[in-house]
């Protein structure tokens, strides 16, 4: 079976009847067990035989359409309703606060309660909420190694690298080009930290979108006939704590969040590196 990129890629292949014939309480719980490598997908007695045969031959699981992200989030909330919050807190670097598992997401409190409900003082963007729940449910709790890699070098990242650049890196680069104080803003607003002379970039900022999934944004200014560039790097341990699809979603979510904040403060998303104030 080809390596799935997230739990939803397995879940969408099941009949979603929650029949319990596999021994799990729900189809989503079974999908999580398959994703973690604890169960083969063939343990589902209702899986279409043609799909099972195709996966046994190593065929790729089709991409989850973007319009399925909200459904995926709702399924994750349902799965979180049965979560051992104390165990998850120790594994993920979170803490229990008033009966809720609470984590820092870019410096802000994000929490989930025993009923799978998300609590936060910021807008619940599904691009960020789904990785948060995926991390809480299926993250292995591996500590960062301090070794950085681009998205394409993470397991399963190469085939999505082009889309990651378009959805995540290019919008951030436009903001960095247009707004000279962009990096100082995100450092202060999202509890990031500036890093000097890392990867020989002009500016490098490290954020912690999840406790054990640090992300580094490195920006090279234009000069001597060279265009500016911006790239995101992840700790090599990221794939142990988050599915590649959720890592993609996390990058896309942060990019969207930065763009909306810039627009809210009077700056339209700049094209070609020009600063445009409304």
VOMI-120028 format. One record per residue: x, y, z of N, C-alpha, C, CB in turn. Coordinates in steps of 0.1 Angstrom, whole numbers. Glycine has a CB too. Example, Ala and Ser with C-alpha at 12.3 -4.5 7.8 and 13.67 -1.06 7.14 Angstrom:
// residues 2
132	-57	78	123	-45	78	132	-33	78	113	-45	90
128	-22	71	137	-11	71	129	0	79	141	-6	57
//
This chain:
// residues 278
8	-12	0	0	0	0	9	12	0	-10	0	12
6	22	-8	13	35	-9	11	42	4	8	44	-21
22	49	9	21	56	21	11	68	20	35	62	25
0	68	29	-10	79	28	-3	91	34	-22	75	36
-8	103	30	-3	116	35	-10	121	47	-4	126	24
-23	116	50	-30	119	62	-41	109	64	-36	134	61
-47	110	76	-57	100	79	-69	100	70	-62	102	93
-72	113	65	-84	114	56	-83	107	43	-86	129	53
-70	105	38	-69	98	26	-73	83	27	-54	99	21
-71	78	39	-76	64	42	-91	64	45	-68	58	54
-95	73	53	-109	74	57	-119	75	45	-111	86	66
-115	83	35	-124	85	24	-126	72	16	-119	96	15
-117	62	17	-119	49	10	-128	40	17	-105	43	8
-131	43	30	-140	34	38	-155	37	35	-136	35	53
-164	28	40	-178	31	37	-184	39	48	-185	17	37
-177	43	58	-181	52	69	-194	48	76	-184	66	63
-196	35	77	-208	29	84	-206	28	99	-211	16	78
-193	28	103	-190	26	118	-195	13	122	-195	37	126
-194	2	114	-199	-11	117	-192	-18	128	-199	-19	105
-180	-14	132	-172	-20	142	-168	-35	139	-180	-20	155
-170	-40	127	-166	-53	124	-151	-55	124	-171	-57	110
-143	-44	123	-129	-44	123	-123	-44	137	-123	-32	115
-132	-41	147	-128	-41	161	-125	-27	166	-115	-48	162
-126	-17	157	-125	-3	161	-138	4	163	-116	5	151
-139	14	171	-152	20	174	-158	28	162	-150	30	186
-149	34	154	-154	41	143	-145	39	131	-155	56	146
-150	42	119	-142	41	107	-130	51	108	-150	44	94
-132	62	114	-121	72	115	-110	66	124	-126	85	120
-114	59	135	-104	53	144	-97	42	137	-112	47	156
-103	35	128	-96	25	120	-87	31	110	-107	16	112
-91	42	104	-82	49	95	-70	54	102	-89	61	88
-72	59	114	-60	63	122	-51	52	126	-65	70	135
-56	40	129	-48	29	131	-40	24	119	-56	17	137
-46	25	107	-39	22	95	-28	32	92	-49	21	83
-31	45	94	-21	55	92	-9	54	101	-27	69	94
-11	50	113	0	48	123	7	35	121	-6	48	137
2	26	112	9	14	109	5	2	118	23	16	109
-5	4	126	-9	-6	136	-19	-16	130	-16	0	148
-25	-12	119	-35	-22	112	-33	-21	97	-49	-18	116
-34	-32	90	-34	-31	75	-48	-27	71	-30	-45	69
-49	-20	59	-62	-16	55	-71	-27	51	-61	-6	43
-65	-39	48	-73	-51	44	-81	-56	56	-64	-61	39
-79	-51	68	-86	-55	80	-101	-50	79	-80	-51	93
-103	-40	70	-117	-35	69	-125	-46	61	-117	-21	62
-135	-52	67	-142	-63	59	-151	-57	48	-150	-71	69
-154	-44	48	-163	-38	39	-156	-30	28	-173	-29	46
-143	-31	28	-135	-23	18	-137	-30	4	-120	-23	21
-140	-22	-6	-141	-27	-20	-129	-36	-24	-144	-16	-30
-131	-48	-29	-120	-57	-32	-111	-51	-42	-126	-70	-37
-117	-43	-52	-108	-37	-62	-99	-27	-57	-117	-31	-73
-104	-19	-47	-96	-9	-40	-85	-16	-32	-104	0	-31
-89	-26	-25	-79	-33	-17	-68	-39	-26	-85	-45	-9
-71	-45	-37	-61	-51	-46	-52	-40	-52	-68	-58	-58
-58	-28	-56	-50	-17	-61	-40	-12	-51	-59	-6	-66
-44	-11	-38	-35	-6	-28	-25	-16	-25	-43	-2	-15
-28	-29	-25	-18	-39	-23	-7	-39	-33	-25	-53	-23
-10	-34	-45	0	-33	-56	8	-20	-54	-7	-33	-69
6	-12	-44	14	0	-42	9	12	-49	28	-3	-46
-4	12	-54	-9	24	-62	-11	35	-52	-22	20	-69
-9	47	-57	-11	59	-49	-25	61	-45	-6	71	-56
-27	66	-33	-41	70	-29	-44	84	-35	-42	71	-13
-55	85	-41	-58	98	-48	-58	110	-38	-72	98	-54
-55	122	-43	-55	134	-34	-68	136	-28	-50	146	-42
-68	142	-16	-81	146	-10	-84	160	-15	-79	147	6
-96	161	-21	-100	174	-27	-101	185	-16	-113	174	-34
-98	197	-20	-98	208	-10	-111	210	-3	-93	221	-16
-122	207	-11	-135	209	-5	-139	199	5	-146	210	-16
-130	189	7	-132	179	17	-125	182	30	-127	166	12
-117	194	30	-110	197	42	-120	200	54	-102	210	40
-131	206	52	-140	209	63	-146	196	68	-151	219	58
-149	187	59	-154	174	64	-144	167	72	-159	165	52
-131	167	67	-120	161	74	-119	167	88	-107	164	67
-121	180	90	-120	187	103	-131	182	112	-121	202	101
-143	180	107	-154	175	115	-151	161	120	-167	176	108
-145	153	111	-142	139	115	-131	139	126	-138	131	103
-122	148	124	-111	148	134	-117	153	148	-100	158	130
-126	162	148	-133	166	160	-140	154	167	-143	177	158
-146	146	159	-153	134	164	-143	125	170	-161	127	153
-132	123	164	-122	114	169	-116	119	182	-110	112	159
-114	132	183	-108	138	195	-118	137	207	-105	153	192
-130	134	204	-140	133	215	-137	121	224	-154	132	210
-130	111	219	-126	100	227	-112	100	231	-129	87	219
-105	111	230	-91	112	233	-88	112	248	-85	124	226
-77	105	252	-72	106	266	-64	119	266	-63	93	269
-70	129	272	-64	143	271	-51	143	279	-73	153	277
-50	136	290	-38	136	299	-26	130	291	-40	129	312
-29	118	285	-18	112	277	-14	120	265	-23	98	272
-23	127	258	-20	135	247	-12	147	251	-33	139	240
-15	152	263	-8	164	268	7	161	270	-14	169	281
10	149	276	24	145	278	31	142	265	25	133	287
24	137	255	30	133	242	33	145	233	21	123	235
24	155	234	25	166	224	31	178	230	11	169	220
35	179	242	41	191	248	30	201	252	50	197	238
18	196	254	7	205	259	5	204	274	-6	201	251
-6	210	278	-9	210	292	-25	209	294	-4	222	299
-29	204	305	-43	204	308	-47	216	316	-47	191	316
-57	224	310	-62	236	316	-77	236	317	-56	249	309
-82	235	329	-97	235	330	-103	223	322	-103	248	326
-97	212	322	-103	200	315	-101	200	300	-117	199	318
-92	209	295	-90	210	281	-75	208	278	-94	224	275
-72	201	267	-58	199	263	-54	212	256	-56	187	254
-44	219	261	-41	232	255	-27	233	250	-43	243	266
-25	237	238	-12	238	231	-10	253	227	-11	229	219
3	257	225	6	269	220	7	268	205	19	275	226
-1	275	197	0	276	183	4	290	179	-14	272	176
17	291	175	23	304	172	21	314	183	17	310	159
23	309	195	22	317	207	8	319	213	28	330	204
-2	314	206	-16	316	211	-21	302	216	-25	321	199
-30	303	226	-36	291	231	-46	285	222	-42	294	245
-44	272	219	-54	264	211	-57	252	220	-48	260	197
-70	250	222	-74	239	231	-85	230	225	-78	244	245
-85	218	230	-96	209	226	-101	202	239	-91	198	216
-114	201	240	-120	196	252	-124	181	250	-132	204	256
-130	175	260	-133	161	260	-144	157	250	-137	156	273
-151	168	244	-161	165	234	-156	168	220	-173	174	237
-143	171	219	-138	174	206	-139	188	201	-143	164	196
-144	197	209	-146	211	205	-133	219	207	-157	217	214
-130	227	197	-118	236	197	-121	249	204	-113	238	183
-112	254	212	-113	266	219	-101	275	217	-116	264	235
-102	287	212	-91	296	210	-96	310	209	-83	292	197
-87	320	212	-91	334	211	-88	340	197	-84	342	222
-84	331	188	-82	336	174	-92	328	165	-68	333	170
-93	333	153	-102	327	143	-98	313	140	-103	335	130
-108	303	141	-105	289	138	-105	287	123	-116	280	145
-94	288	117	-91	286	103	-89	271	101	-79	294	97
-97	264	93	-96	249	91	-82	245	86	-107	244	82
-75	254	79	-62	251	75	-52	249	86	-57	261	65
-55	255	98	-47	254	110	-53	244	120	-45	267	116
-66	244	121	-73	236	131	-71	221	127	-88	239	131
-72	217	115	-70	203	111	-56	198	115	-73	201	96
-45	205	111	-32	200	116	-31	200	131	-22	209	110
-37	209	138	-37	209	153	-43	196	158	-45	221	158
-55	192	153	-61	180	157	-54	168	153	-76	179	153
-48	168	140	-40	157	136	-28	154	144	-36	159	121
-22	165	148	-10	165	157	-14	159	171	-4	179	159
-25	163	176	-30	159	189	-33	144	189	-42	167	194
-40	140	178	-45	126	177	-34	116	173	-56	125	167
-25	120	164	-16	110	158	-1	113	159	-20	108	144
2	125	164	16	128	166	24	119	175	18	143	170
36	115	172	43	106	180	51	112	191	53	99	171
51	126	192	58	132	203	73	133	201	54	126	215
78	131	189	93	131	187	98	146	189	96	126	173
109	147	196	114	161	198	122	165	186	124	161	210
122	178	183	129	184	171	144	180	172	128	199	171
150	177	160	164	173	159	173	185	157	165	163	148
168	196	153	176	208	150	182	207	136	187	209	161
177	198	128	182	197	114	171	201	105	186	182	111
173	211	96	163	218	88	163	212	74	164	233	88
150	211	69	149	206	55	137	213	48	146	191	55
138	215	35	127	221	28	116	211	27	131	226	13
104	216	24	92	207	23	94	196	14	80	215	19
101	198	2	102	187	-8	110	175	-3	108	193	-20
119	178	8	127	167	13	121	159	24	140	173	17
109	163	28	102	155	38	95	143	31	91	164	46
93	132	38	87	121	32	73	125	26	85	109	42
72	122	13	59	125	6	58	140	2	48	122	15
68	148	4	67	162	1	71	165	-14	76	169	10
79	157	-20	84	161	-34	72	163	-44	93	150	-39
62	154	-43	51	155	-53	42	167	-51	43	142	-53
43	173	-39	35	185	-36	43	198	-36	27	183	-23
56	197	-38	65	208	-37	61	220	-45	80	204	-40
57	218	-57	53	229	-66	41	236	-60	50	224	-80
31	229	-56	19	235	-50	22	242	-37	8	224	-48
31	236	-29	35	242	-17	42	256	-19	45	233	-9
50	256	-29	57	269	-33	46	279	-37	67	267	-44
36	275	-45	26	285	-49	17	289	-38	18	278	-60
13	280	-30	3	283	-19	9	290	-7	-5	271	-15
22	286	-4	27	290	9	39	300	7	33	278	16
49	297	-1	61	305	-2	59	318	-10	72	297	-7
52	317	-21	51	328	-30	43	339	-23	44	324	-43
31	336	-16	24	347	-10	32	354	1	11	342	-4
40	346	9	48	351	19	59	360	14	54	340	28
65	356	2	75	364	-4	70	378	-8	81	357	-16
58	378	-14	52	390	-18	50	400	-6	38	388	-25
46	394	5	44	402	17	58	408	22	38	395	28
68	399	22	81	403	26	87	414	17	91	391	27
84	413	4	89	423	-6	82	436	-3	87	418	-20
69	436	-1	61	448	0	62	455	13	46	445	-3
63	447	24	63	453	38	76	451	45	51	446	46
84	462	46	97	461	52	97	455	66	104	474	51
86	458	73	86	454	87	79	440	89	79	464	95
77	433	78	69	420	78	75	411	89	69	414	65
88	408	89	93	398	98	93	403	112	108	395	94
95	416	115	94	420	128	80	419	133	98	435	129
70	421	124	56	419	128	53	405	132	47	424	117
57	395	124	53	382	127	61	377	139	56	372	115
73	382	142	80	378	154	73	382	166	95	384	154
68	395	166	61	400	178	47	394	179	60	415	177
40	392	168	26	388	169	25	373	171	19	391	156
35	365	167	33	350	168	44	344	176	33	344	154
50	351	185	61	346	194	72	339	186	54	337	204
76	345	175	87	339	167	100	345	172	86	342	152
111	340	166	124	345	170	133	347	157	131	336	180
140	358	157	149	360	145	162	352	147	152	375	144
167	347	136	179	339	137	189	345	127	177	324	133
201	348	131	211	355	123	219	345	115	220	364	131
221	348	102	231	341	94	228	326	92	245	343	99
215	322	93	212	308	91	209	305	76	200	304	100
216	295	71	214	292	56	219	304	48	200	288	53
227	313	53	231	324	46	220	333	41	240	320	35
208	332	47	197	341	43	199	355	50	183	335	48
193	365	43	194	378	49	186	379	62	188	389	39
174	372	62	166	372	74	160	358	76	154	383	73
161	353	88	155	340	91	147	341	104	166	329	92
135	336	103	126	337	115	121	323	118	114	347	112
121	319	130	116	306	134	103	308	142	126	298	143
92	301	138	79	300	144	77	286	150	68	305	135
68	286	159	64	273	165	49	271	163	68	271	180
45	267	151	30	266	148	24	255	157	28	262	134
32	245	161	29	235	171	41	232	179	24	221	163
39	227	192	50	227	201	63	219	196	46	220	214
61	208	188	72	200	184	73	200	169	71	186	189
68	211	162	68	212	148	73	226	145	55	209	141
86	230	147	90	243	144	91	245	129	104	246	150
90	257	124	91	261	110	100	273	109	76	264	105
108	273	99	117	285	97	114	291	83	132	280	98
112	304	83	110	312	71	124	320	68	98	322	73
129	317	57	142	324	53	140	332	41	153	313	51
145	345	42	142	354	31	155	360	26	133	365	36
157	360	13	169	366	7	164	379	-1	176	357	-3
170	390	3	166	403	-3	171	404	-18	171	415	5
164	412	-26	169	414	-40	182	422	-40	159	420	-49
190	419	-50	203	427	-51	212	422	-62	210	426	-38
219	431	-68	228	428	-79	222	420	-90	241	421	-73
210	424	-95	204	417	-105	197	404	-102	214	414	-116
197	401	-89	190	389	-84	177	392	-78	199	381	-74
167	384	-81	154	386	-75	154	381	-60	143	379	-83
144	386	-52	143	381	-39	138	367	-39	134	391	-30
139	360	-28	134	347	-27	131	344	-12	144	336	-32
121	335	-10	117	331	3	114	316	3	105	339	8
119	309	13	117	295	15	113	291	29	129	287	10
105	281	30	102	275	44	109	263	46	86	273	45
114	261	58	121	249	62	115	243	75	136	252	65
115	230	75	109	223	87	120	214	93	97	214	82
118	212	106	127	203	113	125	189	107	125	203	129
136	181	106	135	168	100	125	159	108	149	161	100
122	162	120	113	153	128	98	156	125	115	155	143
96	166	116	82	171	114	73	159	110	82	182	104
78	151	101	70	140	95	66	129	106	77	133	84
74	129	117	70	120	128	58	125	136	82	118	137
56	138	136	46	144	144	34	148	136	51	155	152
35	149	123	24	154	115	25	148	101	25	170	114
13	144	96	12	139	82	16	150	72	-2	134	80
22	146	61	27	155	51	15	164	46	33	148	39
3	159	45	-8	167	41	-11	178	51	-20	158	38
-10	175	64	-12	184	74	-1	195	75	-14	177	88
11	190	72	23	200	71	20	210	60	36	193	69
15	205	49	12	214	38	1	224	42	7	206	26
-10	219	49	-21	227	53	-16	237	63	-32	218	59
-7	234	72	-2	243	82	5	255	75	8	236	91
14	252	65	21	262	57	11	271	50	30	256	48
1	265	44	-10	273	37	-18	281	46	-19	264	29
-21	276	58	-29	283	68	-21	296	73	-32	274	79
-8	294	76	0	305	80	1	316	70	14	301	85
3	312	57	4	321	46	-9	329	45	7	314	33
-21	322	46	-34	329	45	-35	339	57	-45	319	45
-31	335	69	-33	343	80	-24	356	79	-29	335	93
-12	354	75	-3	366	73	-9	376	63	11	362	68
-14	370	52	-20	379	41	-32	387	47	-24	371	29
-41	380	54	-53	386	59	-49	397	70	-62	376	66
-39	394	78	-35	404	87	-29	417	80	-24	398	97
-22	415	70	-17	426	62	-28	434	56	-7	421	51
-38	427	51	-49	434	45	-57	442	55	-59	424	37
-58	436	67	-66	442	78	-59	455	83	-67	432	90
-46	455	81	-39	467	86	-37	477	75	-25	463	92
-44	475	64	-44	486	53	-36	483	41	-40	498	59
-30	471	40	-22	468	29	-28	457	20	-8	464	33
-30	459	8	-35	449	-1	-24	439	-4	-41	455	-15
-27	427	-8	-16	418	-11	-9	423	-23	-22	403	-15
4	425	-22	12	432	-32	16	422	-43	25	438	-26
15	428	-55	20	420	-67	33	426	-71	9	420	-78
43	417	-74	55	422	-79	64	429	-69	54	430	-91
61	427	-56	69	433	-45	66	448	-43	83	432	-49
55	453	-48	51	467	-46	43	469	-33	45	473	-58
45	479	-26	38	481	-14	25	489	-18	46	489	-3
14	484	-14	1	491	-18	-7	493	-5	-6	484	-29
-10	505	-2	-18	508	10	-32	513	6	-11	518	19
-42	508	12	-56	512	9	-59	526	15	-66	501	13
//
